[in-house]
Amino acid sequence: MQDILAARPLRVPTLVVHGLFDQEDNFGGIAAYRSLESKDVDNTQVHLVVGPWSHGQSQREGSELGALQWNADTSLWFRENVLLPFWNLHLKG
């Protein structure tokens, strides 16, 4: 996958979301970011978010991870303060 991503010109703003506790693929988000970032010559198109989440937890309730309890819903904070502004900037208007 890295070779395919790196071979194409980068034209679309991209937000790579990675969970530190992703049991499905603990390195995929980082690998995708590294491949895409190499094509971002102006350093404006590719962005990386790393959160304390399991696979897909950034889109669900995120105040805990098994026995670990956070003081806030980190997933909700991410969606309201990072994801929505990113979408608003690049998809509206």
N, C-alpha and C positions, 0 to 999 in steps of 0.2 A: 504494500500500500504506500509506503514512504516514497518509493521510486515513482509511482504514478502521480502522487500529489506534487512532488518536486519537479516533475517534467512539464507541468502545465503552467502557463503564466497566471499570476495571481491578480484577479480583477474584482473580487468580492470581499468586502469586510467580513472577517471570520472571528467568531468567539469560540475558542476551544474550552470546554468545561471538563475538568478532571476531578475525580473523587480520590482522596488519599487512601480510602479503604475500599476501593473497587475490587471486589473478589472476582469479577468477570474478566477484567483486563487492567491490571495495575500500572501498565506502562503505555497503553495505547494513546491516551490523551497527550502525554508528554512527547511521544514519538511523532504524532501528527503535528503538534505545535512546532517541533524542531524542523520537520520537513517543510512546512508552510512558511515559517519564519525566514528560512533561507531565501525565499522568493520575494520577501517583503522589503524591497530596496529602500523605501522611504520610512520604514518602520511605523506604518500607520494602518495597515490592513489586518494584521493578525494579533489577536489578544488571547491571553491565557488566564483562566480562573481555576484555582486549585482550592478545593474546600474539604472540610472534614466529613465527607459523605461516602456512603456505599454506592453501588452501581445504580444510577438514576435517582439517587436520593435528593439531588438538587431540585427535583421537580415534585418532591413530596415533603412531608413534615420532617424537619431536620433538627430537632432539639435534643436528639439522643442518637447514640450509635451503640446498640446493645446495652451493656451496663454503664457505658459512659454517658453522662448527662451534661449538656451544654447549658449555659445560662440564658440562651435565646434560641429561637428557631433560625439557624444559620441559612437554611434553604430559602425561607421566606425573605430574609434580609437580602440574600443574593438576587432573588427574582425581582424584588422591588427596587434595589439600589444599584444593581449592575446590569441584569438582563433586560429589564424594561427600558432603562435609558439607552442601552445599546440598540435595541430594536427601534425605539423612537428616533434616534439619531440616523440610523441607516435605512429604515423602511418607510418612514413617514415623509410626505412631501416630495 
